[in-house]
Amino acid sequence: MDRKDWPEVASLIYHGTNHWYQSHGMNAIFTGAVEDTELFCEVYENLDPGCCILAVDQSSQRIAGSCFFHPRETHISLGIMNVHPDAMGQKVASRLLAHITNLAEAEQKPVRLVSSALNLDSFSLYTRAGFTPQTAFQDMILSVPETGIDHAPTGLNRVRKATLADVSKMVALELEHNHISREKDFRYFIENKSGIWHVSVYENETGDLEGFLVSVQHAASNMLGPGIARTDQQAAALIHAELNHNRGRSPVFLIPVTRRELVDTMYKWGARNCEIHFSQVRGNVALPEGVVMPTFMPETG
Ligand SMILES: CC(C)(COP(=O)(O)OP(=O)(O)OC[C@H]1O[C@@H](n2cnc3c(N)ncnc32)[C@H](O)[C@@H]1OP(=O)(O)O)[C@@H](O)C(=O)NCCC(=O)NCCS
């Protein structure tokens, strides 16, 4: 993908995703302006220049498919993947995917992604190509009152805004819990040159980091994550802090379905389910520990 392709790729992401969901009886994912989805090109090119591949129709020269990938020390993440509605079912995605899995094999790295459990096409695409679902997540949406969340979880006083001095501890925490490492992402969020990111950390009495949670606030993506916490209670305190950073908005966040206490807390706060996703891995990777909260901006897997 070149800079000149951004508007067409943004349109493909917007229309391809909305078309798939709407033609399967669900609501559109992107509801703002088409141009807003250039956010994916902008953030991903900032983080990983040159890491988006396109499938181009030779006769019309139109873009039939696009896929971003994010090479990191420990793995390659994949996403967002889109195929034009006119080209779906013709192995466009399979070929884009093969390009990235070949790269990963050459570097002997696992490939990781988050795929919808409601979308049989993407589920099939990845599991046919050797990916294995690892963790199920419920996507929850919560409308945050202008006055903030009306519940104060234990440990809220241990949450503070992240600084660049926290990056190495965040990296270590994620490596311990989710077996991936990606320092540049955390630097990028905390530096926040575009003004759309916010990061909280959970620090214990002895100054050790027990968790962190990022959020993005943009017309094309209003999500909490990525995040890690050792316990459900710490995760709830971090979610509380990031929700209150989103007063008057309705961010989405992914909670592992197995974290009973955290799920119950979110229901108590008024969260509702809006999707279900699986983290999927191609290659040998240990199961995550603690509370892992992935996101699609940028996709973490
Ligand atoms: C999901 C999406 C990318 C798939 O693109 P596509 O080009 O139509 O997919 P392909 O034609 O390459 O098919 C993928 C594979 O799934 C297989 N497949 C499809 N339905 C299947 C089913 N029900 N059971 C088993 N396999 C199935 C196909 O046979 C193909 O495998 P193969 O190449 O080994 O034969 C496309 O539908 C899309 O853009 N959807 C909207 C956006 C989206 O959901 N993106 C993914 C999330 S990031």
Ligand as a Chemical Component Dictionary entry (heavy atoms), coordinates in Angstrom:
data_LIG
# 
_chem_comp.id                   LIG 
_chem_comp.type                 NON-POLYMER 
_chem_comp.pdbx_formal_charge   0 
_chem_comp.three_letter_code    LIG 
# 
loop_
_chem_comp_atom.comp_id 
_chem_comp_atom.atom_id 
_chem_comp_atom.alt_atom_id 
_chem_comp_atom.type_symbol 
_chem_comp_atom.charge 
_chem_comp_atom.model_Cartn_x 
_chem_comp_atom.model_Cartn_y 
_chem_comp_atom.model_Cartn_z 
_chem_comp_atom.pdbx_ordinal 
LIG C1  C1  C 0 -13.684 -12.642 5.942  1  
LIG C2  C2  C 0 -13.263 -12.226 4.541  2  
LIG C3  C3  C 0 -11.945 -11.427 4.652  3  
LIG C4  C4  C 0 -13.025 -13.506 3.701  4  
LIG O1  O1  O 0 -12.511 -13.117 2.420  5  
LIG P1  P1  P 0 -12.678 -14.037 1.094  6  
LIG O2  O2  O 0 -11.721 -13.531 0.075  7  
LIG O3  O3  O 0 -14.107 -14.078 0.712  8  
LIG O4  O4  O 0 -12.222 -15.457 1.641  9  
LIG P2  P2  P 0 -11.664 -16.650 0.745  10 
LIG O5  O5  O 0 -12.413 -16.703 -0.554 11 
LIG O6  O6  O 0 -10.173 -16.513 0.646  12 
LIG O7  O7  O 0 -12.075 -17.930 1.616  13 
LIG C5  C5  C 0 -11.420 -18.232 2.794  14 
LIG C6  C6  C 0 -11.357 -19.720 3.043  15 
LIG O8  O8  O 0 -12.475 -20.097 3.858  16 
LIG C7  C7  C 0 -13.082 -21.273 3.288  17 
LIG N1  N1  N 0 -14.465 -21.295 3.760  18 
LIG C8  C8  C 0 -15.438 -20.356 3.585  19 
LIG N2  N2  N 0 -16.557 -20.738 4.214  20 
LIG C9  C9  C 0 -16.286 -21.919 4.832  21 
LIG C10 C10 C 0 -17.021 -22.789 5.681  22 
LIG N3  N3  N 0 -18.281 -22.502 6.024  23 
LIG N4  N4  N 0 -16.402 -23.893 6.161  24 
LIG C11 C11 C 0 -15.113 -24.177 5.829  25 
LIG N5  N5  N 0 -14.380 -23.391 5.035  26 
LIG C12 C12 C 0 -14.955 -22.282 4.533  27 
LIG C13 C13 C 0 -12.851 -21.105 1.813  28 
LIG O9  O9  O 0 -12.981 -22.333 1.120  29 
LIG C14 C14 C 0 -11.392 -20.597 1.804  30 
LIG O10 O10 O 0 -10.478 -21.637 2.075  31 
LIG P3  P3  P 0 -9.521  -22.265 0.961  32 
LIG O11 O11 O 0 -8.787  -21.117 0.319  33 
LIG O12 O12 O 0 -8.600  -23.175 1.733  34 
LIG O13 O13 O 0 -10.462 -22.979 0.041  35 
LIG C15 C15 C 0 -14.340 -11.384 3.830  36 
LIG O14 O14 O 0 -15.579 -12.028 3.923  37 
LIG C16 C16 C 0 -14.507 -9.975  4.396  38 
LIG O15 O15 O 0 -13.804 -9.055  4.010  39 
LIG N6  N6  N 0 -15.467 -9.797  5.356  40 
LIG C17 C17 C 0 -15.743 -8.512  5.957  41 
LIG C18 C18 C 0 -14.612 -8.014  6.861  42 
LIG C19 C19 C 0 -14.143 -9.075  7.817  43 
LIG O16 O16 O 0 -14.944 -9.781  8.402  44 
LIG N7  N7  N 0 -12.820 -9.172  8.002  45 
LIG C20 C20 C 0 -12.215 -10.210 8.856  46 
LIG C21 C21 C 0 -12.010 -9.757  10.227 47 
LIG S1  S1  S 0 -10.501 -8.845  10.419 48 
# 
loop_
_chem_comp_bond.comp_id 
_chem_comp_bond.atom_id_1 
_chem_comp_bond.atom_id_2 
_chem_comp_bond.value_order 
_chem_comp_bond.pdbx_ordinal 
LIG C1  C2  SING 1  
LIG C2  C3  SING 2  
LIG C2  C4  SING 3  
LIG C2  C15 SING 4  
LIG C4  O1  SING 5  
LIG O1  P1  SING 6  
LIG P1  O2  DOUB 7  
LIG P1  O3  SING 8  
LIG P1  O4  SING 9  
LIG O4  P2  SING 10 
LIG P2  O5  DOUB 11 
LIG P2  O6  SING 12 
LIG P2  O7  SING 13 
LIG O7  C5  SING 14 
LIG C5  C6  SING 15 
LIG C6  O8  SING 16 
LIG C6  C14 SING 17 
LIG O8  C7  SING 18 
LIG C7  N1  SING 19 
LIG C7  C13 SING 20 
LIG N1  C8  SING 21 
LIG N1  C12 SING 22 
LIG C8  N2  DOUB 23 
LIG N2  C9  SING 24 
LIG C9  C10 SING 25 
LIG C9  C12 DOUB 26 
LIG C10 N3  SING 27 
LIG C10 N4  DOUB 28 
LIG N4  C11 SING 29 
LIG C11 N5  DOUB 30 
LIG N5  C12 SING 31 
LIG C13 O9  SING 32 
LIG C13 C14 SING 33 
LIG C14 O10 SING 34 
LIG O10 P3  SING 35 
LIG P3  O11 DOUB 36 
LIG P3  O12 SING 37 
LIG P3  O13 SING 38 
LIG C15 O14 SING 39 
LIG C15 C16 SING 40 
LIG C16 O15 DOUB 41 
LIG C16 N6  SING 42 
LIG N6  C17 SING 43 
LIG C17 C18 SING 44 
LIG C18 C19 SING 45 
LIG C19 O16 DOUB 46 
LIG C19 N7  SING 47 
LIG N7  C20 SING 48 
LIG C20 C21 SING 49 
LIG C21 S1  SING 50 
# 
